[in-house]
Amino acid sequence: MKKKLSVYVLVLFGIGTIAFFLFTNNATPTEEENKVCYFGLEENLTITHGKELTIPILSNEKIKTLELRIGDSLVSSWKNPTKKIQYILSTGSLGVGTVSIVLVAKDMKGKEIQDERVIQILSDIIPEQWSVKINAEYPHLDSSFTQGLAFSGNDFFESTGDPNKTGSTLVGEIDLQTGNIRRRTTLDASYFGEGLTIMDKQVFQITWTNQKCFVYNQSDFSKVNTYTYTGEGWGICNDGKSLIMSDGSERLTFRDPKTFEVQKIIEVYTNEGAITKLNELEYIDGYVYANIWTKNLVAVIDPQKGKVIAIIDATELATKGKGNGEVMNGIAYNSISKKTYMTGKFWPKLFEVEILKKVKAS
């Protein structure tokens, strides 16, 4: 009996040993154990611009080379790094918005390993709350679906869209006193016109989904060029060097006026997050003023970092000038008279406004 019991014990011990061996060799490894080299960070991170972020880089094996990239830019590299690195990223050198950090490692066999995270950088500025004062009112054609306003000297121009597909997209020189169109150029119903800007005596008119920018001589509206771009076109302005274009998102794209090639892209953020639906644009005294579509608000944007320094509440304009029209849209600045004008889509009025800036307490 004792012999049989001993045999049973030995058999059970053998089965247990085999089972333990099989379990330990076939157990599902943790996510970290699967990774050779990786970021020790949360998937989504938010940080305020100007602050430092500690980025832990961890590895489970010996690594031959290691690179840290922000977008397409290499920011640091290591040879035979330790298994734990703490990299300090200063966000002050970056703009606001979303940035990707990418880890590119090679193990001792030359196999490449990558890991990536997205960081959202918020503005460190709380936008001031500005308002408008109406200084004068002018007639505006309520048949004009306003997409862009611009001055060249004292000459006033407007571009319109075509929501009813009747071929009503146009660029026109406008008589400020009467609102009448002095002269115009039009596009057929296959084009939906959007914003316009004037630079070096040339008028740039973008389109909504046609991905075309038409360029005309200011003097006679003869077409001199056509550029193609990817994505939607909403608003456009210029800073004297670059064209600045919105696409309905939080992005502003800077383009070369001679080639329409992209120079840089910034994202527009407050201390709370992105400002989307950026529409008609105007460049005034170093800042980009952007209509926010469907709202009676205008964002005042630092074009270097994308930070919103102020939000203008222009509800009073809609109350007094909208009539049976649609949303507020259209900002123009006369750099000679230093006057600013605003209107909306199908509005019967155009307003000369004074921007009332909040004075910071000393």
QUILIN-V824782 format. One record per residue. RES is the residue in three letters. SS is DSSP state (2 for helix, 1 for strand, 0 for the rest). BURIAL is # if it has 16 or more other ideal C-beta (glycine too) atoms within 10 Angstrom, else .. Layout:
RES & SS & BURIAL
RES & SS & BURIAL
This chain:
MET & 0 & .
LYS & 2 & .
LYS & 2 & .
LYS & 2 & .
LEU & 2 & .
SER & 2 & .
VAL & 2 & .
TYR & 2 & .
VAL & 2 & .
LEU & 2 & .
VAL & 2 & .
LEU & 2 & .
PHE & 2 & .
GLY & 2 & .
ILE & 2 & .
GLY & 2 & .
THR & 2 & .
ILE & 2 & .
ALA & 2 & .
PHE & 2 & .
PHE & 2 & .
LEU & 2 & .
PHE & 2 & .
THR & 2 & .
ASN & 2 & .
ASN & 2 & .
ALA & 0 & .
THR & 0 & .
PRO & 0 & .
THR & 0 & .
GLU & 2 & .
GLU & 2 & .
GLU & 2 & .
ASN & 2 & .
LYS & 0 & #
VAL & 0 & #
CYS & 1 & #
TYR & 1 & #
PHE & 1 & #
GLY & 0 & .
LEU & 0 & #
GLU & 0 & .
GLU & 0 & .
ASN & 1 & .
LEU & 1 & .
THR & 1 & .
ILE & 1 & .
THR & 1 & .
HIS & 0 & #
GLY & 0 & .
LYS & 0 & .
GLU & 1 & .
LEU & 1 & .
THR & 1 & .
ILE & 1 & #
PRO & 1 & .
ILE & 1 & #
LEU & 1 & #
SER & 1 & #
ASN & 0 & .
GLU & 0 & .
LYS & 0 & .
ILE & 1 & #
LYS & 1 & .
THR & 1 & .
LEU & 1 & #
GLU & 1 & .
LEU & 1 & #
ARG & 1 & #
ILE & 1 & #
GLY & 0 & .
ASP & 0 & .
SER & 1 & .
LEU & 1 & .
VAL & 1 & .
SER & 1 & .
SER & 1 & .
TRP & 1 & #
LYS & 1 & .
ASN & 0 & .
PRO & 0 & #
THR & 0 & .
LYS & 0 & .
LYS & 1 & .
ILE & 1 & #
GLN & 1 & .
TYR & 1 & #
ILE & 1 & .
LEU & 1 & #
SER & 1 & .
THR & 2 & #
GLY & 2 & .
SER & 2 & .
LEU & 0 & #
GLY & 0 & #
VAL & 0 & #
GLY & 1 & #
THR & 1 & .
VAL & 1 & #
SER & 1 & .
ILE & 1 & #
VAL & 1 & #
LEU & 1 & #
VAL & 1 & #
ALA & 1 & #
LYS & 1 & #
ASP & 1 & #
MET & 0 & .
LYS & 0 & .
GLY & 0 & .
LYS & 0 & .
GLU & 1 & .
ILE & 1 & #
GLN & 1 & .
ASP & 1 & #
GLU & 1 & .
ARG & 1 & #
VAL & 1 & .
ILE & 1 & #
GLN & 1 & #
ILE & 1 & #
LEU & 1 & #
SER & 0 & #
ASP & 0 & .
ILE & 0 & #
ILE & 0 & .
PRO & 0 & #
GLU & 1 & .
GLN & 1 & .
TRP & 1 & #
SER & 1 & #
VAL & 1 & #
LYS & 1 & .
ILE & 1 & #
ASN & 1 & .
ALA & 1 & .
GLU & 1 & .
TYR & 1 & #
PRO & 1 & .
HIS & 0 & #
LEU & 0 & #
ASP & 0 & #
SER & 0 & .
SER & 0 & #
PHE & 0 & #
THR & 1 & #
GLN & 1 & #
GLY & 1 & #
LEU & 1 & #
ALA & 1 & #
PHE & 1 & #
SER & 1 & #
GLY & 0 & .
ASN & 0 & .
ASP & 1 & .
PHE & 1 & #
PHE & 1 & #
GLU & 1 & #
SER & 1 & #
THR & 1 & #
GLY & 0 & #
ASP & 0 & #
PRO & 0 & .
ASN & 0 & .
LYS & 0 & .
THR & 0 & .
GLY & 0 & .
SER & 0 & #
THR & 0 & #
LEU & 1 & #
VAL & 1 & #
GLY & 1 & #
GLU & 1 & #
ILE & 1 & #
ASP & 0 & .
LEU & 0 & #
GLN & 0 & .
THR & 0 & .
GLY & 0 & #
ASN & 0 & .
ILE & 1 & #
ARG & 1 & .
ARG & 1 & .
ARG & 1 & .
THR & 1 & #
THR & 1 & #
LEU & 0 & #
ASP & 0 & .
ALA & 0 & .
SER & 0 & .
TYR & 0 & #
PHE & 0 & #
GLY & 1 & #
GLU & 1 & #
GLY & 1 & #
LEU & 1 & #
THR & 1 & #
ILE & 1 & #
MET & 1 & #
ASP & 0 & .
LYS & 0 & .
GLN & 1 & #
VAL & 1 & #
PHE & 1 & #
GLN & 1 & #
ILE & 1 & #
THR & 1 & #
TRP & 0 & #
THR & 0 & .
ASN & 0 & #
GLN & 0 & .
LYS & 1 & #
CYS & 1 & #
PHE & 1 & #
VAL & 1 & #
TYR & 1 & #
ASN & 1 & .
GLN & 0 & #
SER & 0 & .
ASP & 0 & .
PHE & 0 & #
SER & 0 & .
LYS & 1 & .
VAL & 1 & .
ASN & 1 & .
THR & 1 & .
TYR & 1 & #
THR & 1 & .
TYR & 0 & #
THR & 0 & .
GLY & 0 & .
GLU & 0 & #
GLY & 0 & #
TRP & 0 & #
GLY & 0 & #
ILE & 1 & #
CYS & 1 & #
ASN & 1 & #
ASP & 0 & .
GLY & 0 & .
LYS & 0 & .
SER & 1 & #
LEU & 1 & #
ILE & 1 & #
MET & 1 & #
SER & 1 & #
ASP & 0 & #
GLY & 0 & #
SER & 0 & #
GLU & 0 & #
ARG & 1 & #
LEU & 1 & #
THR & 1 & #
PHE & 1 & #
ARG & 1 & #
ASP & 1 & .
PRO & 0 & #
LYS & 0 & .
THR & 0 & .
PHE & 0 & #
GLU & 0 & .
VAL & 1 & .
GLN & 1 & .
LYS & 1 & .
ILE & 1 & .
ILE & 1 & #
GLU & 1 & #
VAL & 0 & #
TYR & 1 & #
THR & 0 & #
ASN & 0 & .
GLU & 0 & .
GLY & 0 & .
ALA & 1 & #
ILE & 0 & #
THR & 0 & .
LYS & 0 & #
LEU & 1 & #
ASN & 1 & #
GLU & 1 & #
LEU & 1 & #
GLU & 1 & #
TYR & 1 & #
ILE & 1 & #
ASP & 0 & .
GLY & 0 & .
TYR & 1 & #
VAL & 1 & #
TYR & 1 & #
ALA & 1 & #
ASN & 1 & #
ILE & 1 & #
TRP & 0 & #
THR & 0 & .
LYS & 0 & #
ASN & 0 & #
LEU & 1 & #
VAL & 1 & #
ALA & 1 & #
VAL & 1 & #
ILE & 1 & #
ASP & 1 & #
PRO & 0 & #
GLN & 0 & .
LYS & 0 & #
GLY & 0 & #
LYS & 1 & #
VAL & 1 & #
ILE & 1 & #
ALA & 1 & #
ILE & 1 & #
ILE & 1 & #
ASP & 1 & .
ALA & 0 & #
THR & 2 & .
GLU & 2 & .
LEU & 2 & #
ALA & 2 & #
THR & 2 & .
LYS & 2 & .
GLY & 2 & #
LYS & 0 & #
GLY & 0 & .
ASN & 0 & .
GLY & 0 & #
GLU & 0 & .
VAL & 0 & #
MET & 1 & #
ASN & 1 & #
GLY & 1 & #
ILE & 1 & #
ALA & 1 & #
TYR & 1 & #
ASN & 1 & #
SER & 0 & .
ILE & 0 & .
SER & 0 & .
LYS & 0 & .
LYS & 1 & .
THR & 1 & #
TYR & 1 & #
MET & 1 & #
THR & 1 & #
GLY & 1 & #
LYS & 0 & #
PHE & 0 & #
TRP & 0 & #
PRO & 0 & #
LYS & 1 & #
LEU & 1 & #
PHE & 1 & #
GLU & 1 & #
VAL & 1 & #
GLU & 1 & .
ILE & 1 & #
LEU & 1 & .
LYS & 0 & .
LYS & 0 & .
VAL & 0 & .
LYS & 0 & .
ALA & 0 & .
SER & 0 & .
